[in-house]
Amino acid sequence: MVETLETATQINQKRTKALLLTILSTTVVVSIGLFAPHSVSGTTITPGDLQSWNPNVSCHATLATVHQVIGNHFNSSTQGALESGGPFGVLNGTDESSLHPPCVAPNVNGTINPTFVEIHGISLTGNSIVEDGAVGGKCGARYTPTNGGGPYPGGQIFCNAYGVFQDTTEYTGNCETLQDPNPKICIRLEIDRDWMAAGYCGAGTVCNNSTFDSLNPTQKIDVQGFVAWHPPSSSGHGYSSWELHPLSAWRISNGSTPDLSITASPSSLSLQQGSSTTSLVTVQSTGGFSGTVTLAASTSPAIANTTTISFNPSMVSLTQGSSATSTMTVQTSPSTPTGSYNLNIKATSGSIVRILTIHLVVTTPPPDFTLSANPTSMTVPIGSSGMTTITLHSLYNFVGTVNLAASVAPVDSTSSLSLIDPTASFSPASVALIANGTSTSTMTVSSSLLTTPGTYTITITANSGTISHSATVTVTISLL
């Protein structure tokens, strides 16, 4: 009996040790799951303690890699990451545009985990660019319903800015082709338009969409944002449907490759036909770049022939780590078609070419008209008269009656002594204009025998409601 009891005790002790080892091993696996080469679905992740770079985000970020965020479950045909592999909390379609996303949320596996992450040292996938939203149609003039649904400030239009990024230490393929058989370890970063409208992102912020647009695959960035997932809706997006949306902050990683970045303030322009506006373009040295940079710009062929773009100066010099500015002036003509267009700012230095795309909106001015006289100068013999044609042209669908009047003022010392100045009359004195039409009136300038020879200025005034324009005609009264 004694021997039997000892054997049973030994067996129980072995089982207890085995159970403890199993529990310990499980604990270790769970605790290091986030830092393993492949994320483990269902892992409980302790929220990170990294401060947000964006003052509008109260969550603390958890440090992760692209691979850890998207997990290790891939579609067998496309090799795109599946939702079942992601261990982090995932924002739903409503929260991903929210100005205040939740810091924790469930994933498809039912695990409640942090949603806010920080990833270091990633870059655009090869041959890709950051799209400004106009291409993808992700633009709007109102907040999403989750943010109240009201119009954006000033009636502006904002667009999402987005691109597909990768960690080249893990993956160097193209996430948008089927030719690459490897798992596509990529993630989409998207600055939300509501965040730009609210001032959370945009020029001068930690999620500057203008400089984000100018990134290229040679530049590595660090990012903070909220984890989101989209079911594959297209062949390209389906390869890696994981996103950081909204992307709340990004910065250039420390690097040594000489390069340039471009920003523009404002980063979107709106002007009327026939007017001009300016934007301050800043070129920044990165990675130790120094040299001369030439600036140029182009826009849509639809308005290229009626729009001019100039820079002052058109060439800037940079030393390592410095920046330089140039004022870009955009001038439209009255015939420039209205609409929303892309304007591409190009900075070139040797083999380095960086392009920043900003938005240009051309609008129709309020109805107006023009006034002109022909000829604008005449000689009238004393006691005689002369005539000039007054032309009125409707602009921007102006319709109405324009009333003409004139005032006469001596110019030189002799005419200032005149007892009777020349007089001006119109036939007709009221001119009717139809939309975009042209009408004329004849102005007759008469002098009497008591008019002193000399030079006189006749100021013609055309009024219609609150609109007023003027033109001048110089009249010389001669003895013969």
Steps between C-alpha positions, in 0.01 A plus 500: 500500500781738586666448165166557319436830685851625418450417134164685491654802671785508253256482213291786642813711552603445138152594379505815714841602360379436146188710558707783646737488204203511262349800678839675508558432131155632411560814705833561327343450156220746577738757647737493203236445232508864392876491453520163323576496128137408429204641693276253682123538460315526829803633687417746776714808450588732784439864395822686426632803683631704205376859500293616204674748267163650411353717780150405384557131586481399866586130447845357575661314211624141496827447311459244222617403152295472183516121527380504860202717408383298198575160653603173335183385322517544123274427204644201315448654154568872547726466806320801647469516878173370647302665777519188717875548551487845654548508878426870558163660554343606170293814439167450329393699194348775714791545740771514233383851401421609854687796642524304827552128423492252791834399651387136521260294286426136417658319207339232286612237751300669776803622695489856639838659433668839443428670168768771509847394378839646414710352216857601412706498181246427226489633145277509195493178300716509186380724215202622703399846617279659761167579338330820604148367486376671185618201297317258723195717534528521880410868520211683658362832622338374822599312812396136523185437710709374791655849521171687468457508122533879473678686218876543511627845609462763231327255268837342418551159345744261668636166375658200671872449442614139487777262392617139546808456721734216591797415721780417256674285759207256469356556155614672180241379250205678344174472692302576187604214272431128496843419364660508845428164672616619843262612776437869445607664824369848428265748663301792366537837676214746463462857627126557534339804341290573812824527697632753248176700507509510882862620502628179656712442188624724220777751441712556809366198692648161584285349226575752226327366191704721264836358603340155523405536131864574411646181655682255275610135545854603603374674814429315824245631743372428852123509547222496758143407419196285567470145366220443248404226254319509166372193317671472161313723256755500219789284388757749626341581833423134563864401532525677835173635632649616828518875560595763750191716456497760626875557479549750783870587464813425301860614488809434292715224652863581562679421176808590296368498141507859364152602398243779484154554635245759383214667684258771395297737716216516431495146362178559307414807296170653393472797266259657258531507125721790395668536841818385672605349831822393669640215707828491692703198387764369742779267389674309782838325495485144636769238544779756474400641160665821382475665160287711267136413444293612200127546540235456231133412486240355269127450513220322318501531118143629531624830646868501398446746213308749713697476824852619576712389797817679606749482788690778671776393518489207258830364636607458864820383667509265799769402746479183709191506718382840375183609326413770249174657384359627173172674427293322238249716313210344310322726250183399317330672208129584467472199265656245736244220545356472849557180695740316730847418367836365612805724497839325506794685654833351389832550681804384302866472595711274279345153503272587794149590387225546757140584415237642735138492387262762637140583416391796291133602485391755238166669563281746312514863622177692563335661194688804372567707188789682335520859374727634226526803270633524145675724427634597842630836377378752246554855375195720466515846335360781712125534450477149352445143625651150485376151570629182665339156527429365848490117513342302782543122523316262736718265706390186682138523384442858608155622393379853562493868407819704526471880545771722354619835634802724441700767681747744343816636664768733359849355483741786413533862605323645195196272520464584868420859396210397279167672560311204358640145507419249225185296556439127449173326414405139429273342245353297659573596862364166626621179341333159538727195519402137451697210650854508360390747233649830378334839448627844403423865552636807323649773713504844337744761632405857416682829549369855468668814372556589867695182573865575557734288284690243706483144624205354694435161656155349472425230757227262390314314774282194438267393783259213550386436855809454716730448201695800376781537245674800347714590201666822382525684169748783441365789292713778353313815399685671214463839331455341157 
